[in-house]
C-alpha cells in the first residue's frame, strides 16, 4: 500500500518556464504576463473559471505560473466535468497558503446533490482512497458558483462531491467489514479526550499485534486506522496528510494521527471517538474513547471520599492536558491544606508539581471521621496559568484499598495476587466484592464476589510497560439490604522487556564458563529469579548471590543479544576474577547499563 507523508511548506521554486495553456488535450499555449513574485498577486485563467490569489510572501522569487486543462487524469467519474486544472511549475511549494478558486456548472452536478457538499480535491494517492483526496477547509459560494480552498503547492486540482472521495469498494468494506481480531489498538490521550470548544486536539492510535509488537503505519503489514466521530461533536482531519478530512457519521482512513476539531458551540457536549485497524481488508482491532468539550478545568471526584489511612486518586480534567502531537508542555501545580492528609508526589507533601493530570491524596491513619481537606490544582501551559480547579476530600471511618498499590507489575503468562484491605472496623454483615479490570494486557482469573482477593493473569505477548487497572467495589448486606462500603483500584504494569541478556566469561561474549566451579543465583530486583539467557530493561538491578565458592575462577560479564550472535561490543563486566575467587557470600546488586 502506498502512503504519502505531506511535509510542512518549504519554498522550492523550480526555475522552469511553463506558460499558460488554454486547450484541453493540447500543448500549453503561451500567454505573456502571468507571473507572480514575493509581493503576491492574482492569476486568472479560462475566462475567470479558475483563480489563484497569492498573498505577500507566498513565493520567495519571481515565478511564471502555468494553468492547463490536462487531457487525462485519475478516475474522471469522481470529479465534476470541466473543473480539473494542472498548475505549474510542478513541485513548487508555497511559504504561505494560496487561495485556489474553481468555478463549476450546476448542470454538471449529480441530481439531488447539495452544492455546499462540493470540495476541492488534489490528485494524489493516499491510503485506500482513490487518486483524489480532499483539500482541507473548502468553502462554496453558491451565488458565484465557485469552490475555494487554501493550497500548499502546485499540482493537479479539481472539484468533487465530498461523498465521492472514497472508492466504491472501500465504502462497501467500511459499511460491512470482515473482522479478524488480533492484537489491540490504544487511543491517546487516555482515558478520555477533552477538547476546548472552538479548538482542536491531536489524537493518536497505536496498534499492537498479538505478539506484543507495536506496528507503525509504514511498517508491514501497514495498518490503516479508520476513525469515526459521533454526530454533533465536531469533525476530524488527518494530521499527517492534511488533505484527508471527514465530518460526523463518516469513517475516515488515516495514518494513525488525526486532529479533532470542536465546534465553537460544543461546550457541554459529549460523544465518542472510535477507531478500527484495517490490515489487508480486514478489521484486526478496534477501540473507542469518550469525547468531552469543556473550557477551564474540573477536579474529580468532587467531593472525594477517603477513609482514614487510605488513598484516593484525584483527576484534573482539562482541554489543556494534551497540547500538540508529542510535546508535554503542561504542568500541574497541586496543593492541599494538609490538615488531615498529604499529597503523594515529587516536591513535597502539601505542594506537588507534576506533568501528570492525576495525584494521590493519602489520609492520615488517625484522621477523624467527618474531617475534610481541600485540594487545589493550577494548570499551566508554557508557564502561563490557564485554569484552576478544586475539590474537598472528606474523611470517612472505613478505608478500602488494594495491595499491592504502587510498583505493581505482572509478567505475561504468570499470575499476580491482589488483596482487598480495610482500615477501621466495617459494619457486620456479608461482604460482596465486585471485581473489574480494563483487560488491555491481561484478565482476572475467575473473580469470586465472596473473596477479598483476586488473581491477575498477564496475557502472553503483552506489551512491556503496558498497564491495566483493577478495581473492586465492596458492598455489605445487612438485613437483606445491600449497601456500598467502599471502592479501590490499583494499576498493574506489564513487565515484558524485549532485550535479551546472557552471562558469559569474557568480554568477547564467547566463553560461557563463567566463574567455573562456583554457583550463583541471579535475580532481577522486583521481578524474580532468572537463569541463563534472560530478558531485562536497561536500568534494572541484577541481584547476584554466590552460594558456593569456585575453584577455577574467571570474570563474569553480562552480554546483550542472543547466544551465538557474535555481539562483541555489548558486554558489561559484572564481577572480576578476584571477586569470584573470594567466593562472595553476600548479595550484590549491579545496575544493568
C-alpha positions as CSV (number, residue, x, y, z in Angstrom):
1,X,0.0,0.0,0.0
2,X,1.5,3.3,-1.0
3,X,1.5,6.1,1.7
4,X,2.3,9.8,1.2
5,X,3.7,11.9,4.0
6,X,2.9,15.6,3.5
7,X,5.7,17.8,4.8
8,X,5.4,21.4,6.1
9,X,5.5,24.0,3.3
10,X,9.1,24.9,2.2
11,X,9.8,27.2,-0.7
12,X,11.3,25.1,-3.5
13,X,10.9,27.1,-6.7
14,X,11.9,25.3,-9.9
15,X,13.2,27.8,-12.4
16,X,11.4,26.4,-15.4
17,X,9.3,28.5,-17.7
18,X,5.8,26.8,-18.2
19,X,3.4,29.1,-19.8
20,X,-0.4,29.3,-19.8
21,X,-2.3,26.5,-21.6
22,X,-5.8,27.0,-22.8
23,X,-6.7,24.0,-24.9
24,X,-7.6,20.7,-23.3
25,X,-5.6,17.8,-24.7
26,X,-3.1,20.1,-26.5
27,X,0.3,21.6,-25.6
28,X,0.1,24.8,-23.4
29,X,-0.3,28.0,-25.4
30,X,2.0,30.8,-24.3
31,X,0.4,34.0,-22.9
32,X,2.6,36.8,-21.6
33,X,2.5,38.5,-18.2
34,X,1.2,35.7,-16.0
35,X,3.9,36.0,-13.3
36,X,3.9,36.5,-9.5
37,X,6.7,37.5,-7.2
38,X,7.1,37.8,-3.4
39,X,4.7,40.7,-3.2
40,X,1.8,38.5,-4.3
41,X,-0.9,38.8,-6.9
42,X,-3.9,37.2,-8.6
43,X,-3.7,34.8,-11.6
44,X,-6.9,34.2,-13.6
45,X,-7.4,31.8,-16.5
46,X,-10.0,30.3,-18.7
47,X,-12.2,33.4,-18.7
48,X,-12.1,33.5,-14.9
49,X,-13.1,29.9,-14.3
50,X,-10.0,29.4,-12.2
51,X,-8.2,31.9,-10.0
52,X,-5.1,31.8,-7.8
53,X,-4.7,34.5,-5.1
54,X,-1.1,34.7,-3.8
55,X,-0.6,36.6,-0.5
56,X,2.5,38.6,0.0
57,X,5.4,36.2,1.0
58,X,3.8,33.1,-0.6
59,X,6.7,32.9,-3.1
60,X,10.3,33.8,-2.5
61,X,11.1,34.9,-6.0
62,X,9.5,35.8,-9.4
63,X,7.7,32.8,-10.8
64,X,5.9,32.4,-14.1
65,X,2.7,30.4,-13.5
66,X,1.1,27.9,-15.8
67,X,-2.5,26.7,-15.8
68,X,-3.7,23.9,-18.1
69,X,-6.5,21.5,-18.6
70,X,-5.0,18.0,-18.6
71,X,-6.1,15.6,-21.3
72,X,-6.1,12.7,-18.8
73,X,-6.3,12.3,-15.1
74,X,-7.2,9.8,-12.4
75,X,-10.8,8.5,-12.2
76,X,-12.8,11.1,-14.1
77,X,-16.1,9.7,-12.6
78,X,-15.1,11.2,-9.2
79,X,-14.8,14.8,-10.3
80,X,-17.2,17.4,-11.7
81,X,-16.6,17.9,-15.5
82,X,-14.5,20.9,-16.6
83,X,-13.2,21.6,-13.1
84,X,-9.8,19.8,-13.3
85,X,-6.7,22.1,-13.8
86,X,-3.0,21.4,-13.7
87,X,-0.8,24.2,-12.2
88,X,2.9,24.7,-12.6
89,X,5.8,24.9,-12.2
90,X,5.1,21.4,-10.8
91,X,6.7,20.8,-7.4
92,X,6.6,24.4,-6.2
93,X,5.7,24.6,-2.5
94,X,4.4,27.9,-1.0
95,X,5.7,29.6,2.0
96,X,2.1,30.7,2.8
97,X,-1.2,29.0,1.6
98,X,-2.5,30.3,-1.7
99,X,-6.3,30.6,-2.3
100,X,-7.5,28.5,-5.2
101,X,-11.0,29.1,-6.7
102,X,-12.6,26.9,-9.3
103,X,-15.9,27.7,-11.0
104,X,-18.4,24.9,-11.6
105,X,-21.5,24.5,-13.7
106,X,-24.6,23.4,-11.6
107,X,-25.8,21.3,-14.6
108,X,-22.8,19.1,-14.3
109,X,-23.5,18.2,-10.6
110,X,-25.3,14.9,-10.0
111,X,-29.1,15.4,-9.4
112,X,-30.1,15.9,-5.8
113,X,-26.5,16.9,-4.8
114,X,-26.3,19.8,-2.3
115,X,-23.9,22.3,-3.7
116,X,-22.5,23.0,-0.2
117,X,-21.0,19.5,-0.3
118,X,-18.6,20.3,-3.1
119,X,-14.9,20.2,-2.3
120,X,-11.6,21.0,-4.0
121,X,-9.6,17.8,-4.3
122,X,-5.9,17.0,-5.1
123,X,-4.7,14.3,-7.4
124,X,-2.6,12.2,-5.1
125,X,-2.5,8.6,-3.9
126,X,-3.2,8.2,-0.2
127,X,-4.2,5.2,1.9
128,X,-7.3,3.4,0.5
129,X,-8.7,6.4,-1.2
130,X,-8.8,6.8,-5.0
131,X,-6.4,9.2,-6.5
132,X,-8.4,12.2,-5.4
133,X,-8.2,13.4,-1.8
134,X,-9.9,16.4,-0.2
135,X,-8.2,19.7,0.4
136,X,-8.9,20.9,3.9
137,X,-11.2,23.9,4.5
138,X,-13.0,24.1,1.2
139,X,-15.8,26.7,1.0
140,X,-18.6,27.0,-1.5
141,X,-20.1,30.3,-2.9
142,X,-23.4,29.1,-4.3
143,X,-24.1,32.5,-5.8
144,X,-20.8,32.8,-7.7
145,X,-20.8,29.0,-8.3
146,X,-17.2,28.7,-7.1
147,X,-15.4,26.4,-4.7
148,X,-12.3,27.9,-2.8
149,X,-9.6,26.3,-0.7
150,X,-6.1,27.1,0.5
151,X,-3.4,25.0,-1.2
152,X,0.2,24.5,-0.3
153,X,1.7,24.0,-3.7
154,X,1.3,23.5,-7.5
155,X,-0.3,20.2,-8.6
156,X,-3.5,19.0,-10.3
157,X,-6.7,20.0,-8.6
158,X,-10.4,19.6,-9.3
159,X,-13.9,19.8,-7.7
160,X,-15.9,16.8,-6.4
161,X,-18.8,15.9,-4.2
162,X,-17.5,15.0,-0.7
163,X,-19.2,11.6,-0.6
164,X,-17.4,10.6,-3.8
165,X,-13.9,10.8,-2.3
166,X,-13.9,7.2,-1.2
167,X,-13.8,4.4,-3.7
168,X,-16.9,2.3,-4.0
169,X,-15.3,-0.9,-2.9
170,X,-13.9,0.7,0.2
171,X,-17.2,2.2,1.0
172,X,-18.7,-1.2,1.0
173,X,-15.8,-2.5,3.1
174,X,-16.3,0.2,5.8
175,X,-20.0,-0.4,6.0
176,X,-19.7,-4.2,6.4
177,X,-16.1,-5.2,7.1
178,X,-14.9,-8.7,7.9
179,X,-13.4,-9.0,11.4
180,X,-10.3,-11.0,12.1
181,X,-9.5,-9.6,15.6
182,X,-5.8,-10.0,16.5
183,X,-4.0,-7.6,18.8
184,X,-5.1,-4.3,20.3
185,X,-5.3,-0.6,19.5
186,X,-4.9,2.1,22.1
187,X,-6.1,5.7,21.7
188,X,-4.1,8.6,23.2
189,X,-4.7,10.7,25.1
190,X,-6.4,8.4,27.5
191,X,-8.7,7.6,29.3
192,X,-10.8,10.4,27.7
193,X,-10.4,13.1,25.0
194,X,-11.2,16.6,26.2
195,X,-11.3,19.4,23.7
196,X,-11.9,23.1,24.1
197,X,-14.9,24.5,22.2
198,X,-13.6,26.1,19.0
199,X,-10.3,24.4,19.5
200,X,-8.5,21.4,18.2
201,X,-6.6,18.4,19.6
202,X,-4.3,15.8,18.2
203,X,-5.4,12.2,18.8
204,X,-3.2,9.2,18.1
205,X,-4.0,5.5,17.7
206,X,-1.3,2.8,18.2
207,X,-1.7,-0.8,17.1
208,X,0.0,-3.7,18.9
209,X,-0.2,-7.1,17.4
210,X,-0.9,-10.4,19.2
211,X,2.9,-10.8,19.8
212,X,3.1,-7.5,21.6
213,X,4.9,-5.6,18.8
214,X,3.9,-2.0,18.1
215,X,3.4,-1.6,14.3
216,X,3.7,1.8,12.6
217,X,1.5,2.6,9.6
218,X,4.6,2.4,7.2
219,X,5.7,-0.9,8.5
220,X,4.5,-4.3,7.2
221,X,1.7,-5.2,7.3
222,X,0.9,-1.5,7.0
223,X,-2.1,-0.9,9.3
224,X,-4.7,1.7,8.2
225,X,-6.6,3.5,11.0
226,X,-10.3,4.1,10.3
227,X,-11.9,6.8,12.5
228,X,-15.5,7.5,13.4
229,X,-16.8,10.5,15.3
230,X,-20.3,10.7,16.6
231,X,-22.6,13.3,15.0
232,X,-22.7,16.7,16.6
233,X,-19.3,16.5,18.1
234,X,-17.2,18.3,15.5
235,X,-15.0,16.9,12.7
236,X,-11.7,15.0,12.3
237,X,-8.9,15.6,9.9
238,X,-5.8,13.6,9.0
239,X,-2.9,15.1,10.8
240,X,-0.1,13.7,8.7
241,X,-1.8,14.3,5.3
242,X,-3.9,17.4,5.8
243,X,-5.9,16.6,2.7
244,X,-7.9,13.9,4.3
245,X,-11.0,15.1,6.1
246,X,-14.2,13.7,7.5
247,X,-17.3,15.0,9.2
248,X,-19.7,13.4,11.5
249,X,-21.1,10.0,10.7
250,X,-18.2,9.2,8.5
251,X,-15.5,6.6,8.7
252,X,-12.1,8.1,7.7
253,X,-8.9,6.3,7.0
254,X,-5.7,7.8,8.4
255,X,-2.0,7.0,9.1
256,X,-2.8,6.9,12.8
257,X,-3.0,10.6,13.9
258,X,-6.0,12.8,13.5
259,X,-6.9,16.3,14.5
260,X,-10.2,16.6,16.4
261,X,-11.8,20.0,15.7
262,X,-14.5,21.2,18.1
263,X,-17.4,23.5,17.1
264,X,-17.5,26.8,18.9
265,X,-20.8,25.9,20.4
266,X,-19.8,22.5,21.7
267,X,-19.5,23.4,25.4
268,X,-21.1,20.7,27.5
269,X,-21.4,18.2,24.6
270,X,-20.2,14.6,24.9
271,X,-19.7,11.9,22.4
272,X,-17.4,9.0,21.3
273,X,-14.4,8.7,19.0
274,X,-13.9,5.2,17.6
275,X,-11.0,3.7,15.6
276,X,-10.6,0.5,13.7
277,X,-7.4,-1.1,12.4
278,X,-7.6,-2.4,8.8
279,X,-4.9,-4.8,7.7
280,X,-5.3,-6.5,4.3
281,X,-9.0,-5.6,4.1
282,X,-9.9,-7.0,7.5
283,X,-10.5,-5.3,10.8
284,X,-8.0,-6.7,13.3
285,X,-8.6,-4.4,16.3
286,X,-11.0,-1.6,17.4
287,X,-11.4,0.7,20.3
288,X,-13.4,3.8,21.4
289,X,-12.9,6.6,23.8
290,X,-15.2,9.2,25.4
291,X,-15.1,12.8,23.9
292,X,-16.0,15.8,26.0
293,X,-15.9,19.5,25.2
294,X,-15.2,22.0,28.0
295,X,-13.3,25.1,29.0
296,X,-11.3,25.6,32.2
297,X,-10.7,22.7,34.5
298,X,-12.6,20.3,36.7
299,X,-11.2,18.2,39.6
300,X,-12.8,14.9,40.2
301,X,-14.3,13.4,42.3
302,X,-16.0,16.3,44.0
303,X,-16.3,15.8,46.8
304,X,-13.8,12.9,47.2
305,X,-14.3,10.3,49.9
306,X,-11.2,9.0,51.6
307,X,-11.2,6.7,54.6
308,X,-8.6,7.3,57.3
309,X,-5.3,5.6,56.4
310,X,-6.4,5.2,52.8
311,X,-5.7,6.9,49.5
312,X,-7.9,8.5,46.8
313,X,-6.9,9.4,43.3
314,X,-7.8,12.9,42.1
315,X,-8.1,13.6,38.4
316,X,-7.9,17.0,36.7
317,X,-9.9,17.1,33.5
318,X,-8.9,20.0,31.2
319,X,-8.6,20.6,27.5
320,X,-5.0,21.9,28.2
321,X,-3.9,18.4,29.3
322,X,-2.9,17.4,25.8
323,X,-1.4,20.2,23.6
324,X,0.4,19.3,20.4
325,X,1.2,15.9,19.0
326,X,4.1,14.7,21.1
327,X,5.0,17.6,23.3
328,X,4.5,17.8,27.1
329,X,4.1,21.5,27.7
330,X,1.6,21.3,30.6
331,X,2.4,21.4,34.3
332,X,0.0,20.8,37.2
333,X,0.7,22.6,40.5
334,X,-1.1,20.8,43.3
335,X,-1.7,22.0,46.9
336,X,-3.7,20.9,49.9
337,X,-4.4,22.4,53.3
338,X,-2.7,19.2,54.7
339,X,-4.6,19.2,58.0
340,X,-5.6,15.5,57.8
341,X,-3.6,14.1,54.9
342,X,-0.8,14.6,52.3
343,X,-0.3,14.5,48.6
344,X,1.9,11.8,47.2
345,X,4.4,13.0,44.6
346,X,7.7,14.8,44.0
347,X,8.3,18.2,45.6
348,X,6.6,17.8,48.9
349,X,3.6,16.6,50.8
350,X,1.4,19.7,50.7
351,X,2.6,21.1,47.4
352,X,3.4,19.0,44.3
353,X,4.5,20.0,40.8
354,X,3.8,17.3,38.2
355,X,3.2,16.7,34.5
356,X,0.5,14.2,35.4
357,X,-3.1,15.1,35.4
358,X,-3.8,12.8,38.4
359,X,-2.5,12.7,42.0
360,X,-2.9,10.6,45.1
361,X,-4.2,12.1,48.4
362,X,-3.5,9.9,51.4
363,X,-5.5,10.5,54.6
364,X,-3.6,10.2,58.0
365,X,-4.4,7.0,59.8
366,X,-5.6,9.0,62.8
367,X,-7.7,11.4,60.8
368,X,-11.1,11.7,62.4
369,X,-14.2,10.7,60.5
370,X,-16.1,13.8,59.2
371,X,-12.9,15.9,58.8
372,X,-12.0,17.4,55.5
373,X,-9.1,18.8,53.5
374,X,-9.2,21.0,50.3
375,X,-7.1,20.3,47.3
376,X,-6.4,22.9,44.6
377,X,-4.8,22.3,41.2
378,X,-3.5,25.0,38.8
379,X,-2.9,24.2,35.2
380,X,0.0,25.9,33.4
381,X,0.6,25.8,29.6
382,X,4.1,27.0,28.6
383,X,4.4,28.7,32.0
384,X,1.1,30.6,31.8
385,X,-1.8,29.9,34.1
386,X,-4.7,28.6,32.1
387,X,-7.2,27.2,34.6
388,X,-7.7,26.3,38.3
389,X,-10.0,23.7,40.0
390,X,-10.5,22.4,43.5
391,X,-12.3,19.7,45.4
392,X,-12.9,18.7,49.0
393,X,-11.6,15.4,50.5
394,X,-14.0,14.0,53.1
395,X,-12.5,11.7,55.7
396,X,-14.6,8.6,56.5
397,X,-14.2,5.9,59.1
398,X,-13.7,2.9,56.9
399,X,-11.0,2.5,54.3
400,X,-10.8,0.2,51.3
401,X,-7.6,-0.3,49.5
402,X,-5.9,-2.8,47.1
403,X,-2.4,-4.2,47.7
404,X,-0.1,-4.0,46.0
405,X,-1.0,-0.4,45.1
406,X,2.3,1.1,43.9
407,X,5.1,-0.6,41.9
408,X,2.7,-3.3,41.0
409,X,3.8,-5.4,38.0
410,X,2.9,-8.6,36.2
411,X,4.9,-10.9,33.9
412,X,3.0,-12.3,30.9
413,X,1.9,-15.9,31.4
414,X,2.1,-15.6,35.2
415,X,-0.5,-14.7,37.9
416,X,-0.3,-11.9,40.5
417,X,-2.4,-11.9,43.7
418,X,-4.3,-8.7,44.6
419,X,-5.8,-8.3,48.1
420,X,-8.5,-6.0,49.3
421,X,-7.7,-4.5,52.7
422,X,-9.7,-2.4,55.2
423,X,-8.8,0.3,57.6
424,X,-11.1,0.7,60.5
425,X,-14.0,-1.5,61.6
426,X,-16.5,-2.2,58.8
427,X,-20.2,-3.0,59.7
428,X,-21.2,-6.5,60.5
429,X,-22.8,-8.4,57.6
430,X,-22.0,-10.3,54.4
431,X,-19.4,-8.6,52.2
432,X,-19.7,-8.7,48.4
433,X,-16.7,-7.9,46.2
434,X,-17.4,-6.7,42.6
435,X,-14.1,-7.1,40.7
436,X,-13.4,-5.5,37.3
437,X,-10.3,-4.9,35.1
438,X,-9.6,-2.9,32.0
439,X,-8.2,-6.1,30.5
440,X,-5.9,-4.4,27.9
441,X,-2.9,-6.8,28.6
442,X,-4.4,-9.4,30.9
443,X,-7.5,-10.5,32.8
444,X,-8.8,-11.5,36.2
445,X,-8.7,-15.2,37.0
446,X,-12.2,-16.3,37.9
447,X,-13.1,-13.4,40.3
448,X,-15.3,-14.5,43.2
449,X,-17.7,-12.0,44.7
450,X,-17.2,-13.7,48.1
451,X,-13.4,-13.5,48.0
452,X,-11.4,-10.5,49.1
453,X,-8.6,-11.3,46.7
454,X,-8.2,-12.0,43.0
455,X,-5.6,-13.2,40.6
456,X,-4.5,-11.0,37.6
457,X,-3.1,-13.1,34.7
458,X,-0.9,-11.3,32.1
459,X,-1.5,-12.3,28.5
460,X,1.2,-14.0,26.6
461,X,2.9,-11.3,24.4
462,X,1.6,-8.4,26.5
463,X,3.4,-5.1,25.7
464,X,6.2,-4.0,28.0
465,X,5.1,-1.0,30.1
466,X,1.5,-1.7,29.2
467,X,-0.9,-1.1,32.1
468,X,-4.2,-2.4,33.4
469,X,-6.4,-1.1,36.2
470,X,-8.0,-3.5,38.6
471,X,-11.0,-2.1,40.6
472,X,-13.1,-3.5,43.4
473,X,-16.4,-2.2,44.7
474,X,-17.2,-3.6,48.2
475,X,-20.8,-3.9,49.4
476,X,-22.2,-5.1,52.8
477,X,-25.5,-6.9,53.1
478,X,-27.4,-6.2,56.4
479,X,-30.9,-7.4,57.0
480,X,-31.3,-8.2,53.3
481,X,-30.3,-4.7,52.2
482,X,-27.2,-4.3,50.1
483,X,-25.3,-1.0,50.7
484,X,-22.0,0.4,49.4
485,X,-19.0,0.1,51.7
486,X,-16.1,1.4,49.6
487,X,-14.2,1.3,46.3
488,X,-10.5,1.0,45.4
489,X,-8.3,0.4,42.5
490,X,-4.7,-0.4,41.6
491,X,-2.6,-0.2,38.4
492,X,-0.8,-3.3,37.1
493,X,2.3,-2.6,34.9
494,X,3.4,-5.3,32.4
495,X,7.0,-6.4,32.7
496,X,7.9,-7.9,29.4
497,X,11.2,-6.5,28.1
498,X,12.4,-7.5,24.7
499,X,16.2,-7.1,25.3
500,X,17.9,-10.5,25.9
501,X,20.9,-10.7,28.2
502,X,23.3,-13.6,28.7
503,X,26.0,-14.2,31.3
504,X,29.5,-15.1,29.8
505,X,33.1,-15.4,30.9
506,X,34.9,-12.9,28.7
507,X,34.4,-9.5,27.0
508,X,34.0,-11.2,23.6
509,X,30.9,-12.9,24.8
510,X,32.2,-16.3,23.6
511,X,33.2,-18.1,26.9
512,X,30.2,-19.3,28.9
513,X,32.3,-21.0,31.7
514,X,31.6,-18.0,33.9
515,X,33.1,-18.4,37.4
516,X,33.8,-22.1,36.8
517,X,33.2,-24.2,39.8
518,X,31.1,-21.5,41.6
519,X,27.4,-21.4,41.9
520,X,25.4,-18.3,41.6
521,X,21.8,-17.2,41.8
522,X,20.6,-14.3,39.7
523,X,17.5,-12.1,40.3
524,X,16.1,-9.0,38.6
525,X,15.2,-6.9,41.6
526,X,11.4,-6.7,41.9
527,X,10.8,-9.1,39.0
528,X,12.0,-12.6,40.1
529,X,14.9,-15.0,39.7
530,X,16.4,-15.6,36.3
531,X,18.8,-18.2,34.7
532,X,21.0,-18.3,31.6
533,X,19.6,-16.0,28.9
534,X,17.0,-13.7,30.4
535,X,15.1,-10.5,29.4
536,X,15.5,-7.2,31.3
537,X,15.2,-3.5,30.9
538,X,18.1,-1.2,30.8
539,X,18.4,0.3,34.3
540,X,17.1,-2.8,36.0
541,X,19.1,-4.0,39.0
542,X,20.6,-7.5,38.8
543,X,21.0,-9.1,42.2
544,X,23.8,-11.8,42.4
545,X,24.2,-14.3,45.2
546,X,27.2,-16.7,45.3
547,X,26.1,-19.8,47.1
548,X,29.3,-21.8,46.5
549,X,32.9,-20.7,46.2
550,X,34.6,-21.6,42.9
551,X,37.9,-23.2,42.4
552,X,38.7,-22.3,38.8
553,X,37.6,-18.7,38.6
554,X,37.2,-16.0,36.0
555,X,35.4,-12.8,35.2
556,X,31.6,-12.7,34.8
557,X,30.2,-10.5,32.1
558,X,26.7,-9.5,31.0
559,X,26.2,-9.7,27.3
560,X,23.4,-8.1,25.3
561,X,21.9,-10.2,22.5
562,X,21.2,-13.8,21.7
563,X,23.6,-16.6,22.3
564,X,25.9,-17.1,19.2
565,X,25.1,-13.8,17.5
566,X,28.7,-12.6,17.9
567,X,27.9,-9.2,19.6
568,X,31.4,-8.4,20.9
569,X,30.9,-4.8,21.8
570,X,27.9,-5.1,24.0
571,X,29.3,-6.6,27.2
572,X,29.3,-5.3,30.8
573,X,31.7,-6.5,33.4
574,X,29.7,-7.7,36.5
575,X,32.3,-9.4,38.7
576,X,36.1,-9.6,38.3
577,X,38.2,-12.8,38.7
578,X,39.2,-11.7,42.2
579,X,35.7,-11.2,43.3
580,X,34.7,-14.6,42.0
581,X,37.7,-16.2,43.6
582,X,36.8,-14.7,47.0
583,X,33.6,-16.7,47.0
584,X,31.1,-14.0,47.7
585,X,28.5,-15.0,50.3
586,X,26.6,-11.7,50.3
587,X,24.0,-10.3,47.9
588,X,25.4,-7.8,45.4
589,X,23.2,-5.6,43.2
590,X,24.5,-4.2,39.9
591,X,22.6,-1.9,37.6
592,X,22.3,-3.1,34.0
593,X,23.6,-0.4,31.7
